[in-house]
Amino acid sequence: MLNTDNQYDTMGEKWVIENVETPAARILGEGVRTNHDGISFKSKNSTSIENIE
């Protein structure tokens, strides 16, 4: 798929974030992404959402 949105590397990534990750995150009460970027932070383990710094 061609990229026509500068917030995502590919339109496939946009589709997965909007149609798979976001609905699952909302059901689970997790945060949602609006682009392909993110913010790095140290946490206690790979499933933690708490910043330890």
PyMOL commands that set and color helices and strands:
alter all, ss='L'
color gray80, all
select helices_A, chain A and resi 11-28
alter helices_A, ss='H'
color red, helices_A
deselect
rebuild
show_as cartoon
